[in-house]
Amino acid sequence: MLLTAHLSLVVPVHVRQLGQLPQWLSIVWQKSHQKLSKKLRVRTKEGINMTIDFESETKLPSKHGYGGDYANVLAELRSGINQIDKQLINLVAERFSKVSEVGDLKAIFHQPVEDSKREHWVLDQALENAKRKGVSEFLTRELMDVLLKHSKAAQAKRVRDL
Ligand SMILES: C=C(O[C@@H]1C=C(C(=O)O)C=C[C@H]1O)C(=O)O
């Protein structure tokens, strides 16, 4: 029988719902290796073939430590992502507020906007932190590149408008 540890969590419930034990179970994976989308084909003692769609009630593999069903776990994870995205934008706003103040200071003291030595230090710190946290170097470079570019543009605008 093809019953995997993953499906054994789900199958007994549905079999009980059928009210009769199947003679055999055969699992048809709708999309191979996509464990969250599958159909279970059941033949009852009476020889009736039935197909149970697990699409809406799919349990996640217990080995990943998820207890809830797919939709609940997905909603919970996405709510976490929403919070993080909000924090990210809040932090960007905070950074730009400081950057603008630096821009004003530079304008008053007739200093250039760009400070490549400081930029190198900023990037090195970010890369070091990213390495510790397992964030890709490529992503970190791209992210810092965008931040530095926009920070300098914001400063240049402050200097122009002052
Ligand atoms: C904010 C500054 O101005 C520019 C922007 C930087 C940044 O966004 O981190 C760093 C160096 C400068 O090119 C600064 O000098 O500190």
The ligand as an SDF file (V2000), in Angstrom:
LIG
                    3D

 16 16  0  0  0  0  0  0  0  0999 V2000
   23.6090   59.1050    5.0520 C   0  0  0  0  0  0  0  0  0  0  0  0
   24.7740   59.5250    4.5760 C   0  0  0  0  0  0  0  0  0  0  0  0
   24.9260   59.9530    3.2690 O   0  0  0  0  0  0  0  0  0  0  0  0
   25.1190   59.0860    2.1720 C   0  0  0  0  0  0  0  0  0  0  0  0
   24.2420   57.9510    2.3260 C   0  0  0  0  0  0  0  0  0  0  0  0
   24.6310   56.8770    3.0760 C   0  0  0  0  0  0  0  0  0  0  0  0
   23.6200   55.9030    3.5700 C   0  0  0  0  0  0  0  0  0  0  0  0
   22.5190   55.8840    3.0380 O   0  0  0  0  0  0  0  0  0  0  0  0
   23.9370   55.1380    4.5020 O   0  0  0  0  0  0  0  0  0  0  0  0
   25.9750   56.7240    3.4060 C   0  0  0  0  0  0  0  0  0  0  0  0
   26.9110   57.5810    2.9700 C   0  0  0  0  0  0  0  0  0  0  0  0
   26.5880   58.7070    2.0920 C   0  0  0  0  0  0  0  0  0  0  0  0
   26.9820   58.4100    0.7630 O   0  0  0  0  0  0  0  0  0  0  0  0
   25.9550   59.6250    5.4380 C   0  0  0  0  0  0  0  0  0  0  0  0
   26.9210   60.2680    5.0310 O   0  0  0  0  0  0  0  0  0  0  0  0
   25.9080   59.0970    6.5630 O   0  0  0  0  0  0  0  0  0  0  0  0
  1  2  2  0
  2  3  1  0
  2 14  1  0
  3  4  1  0
  4  5  1  0
  4 12  1  0
  5  6  2  0
  6  7  1  0
  6 10  1  0
  7  8  2  0
  7  9  1  0
 10 11  2  0
 11 12  1  0
 12 13  1  0
 14 15  2  0
 14 16  1  0
M  END
$$$$
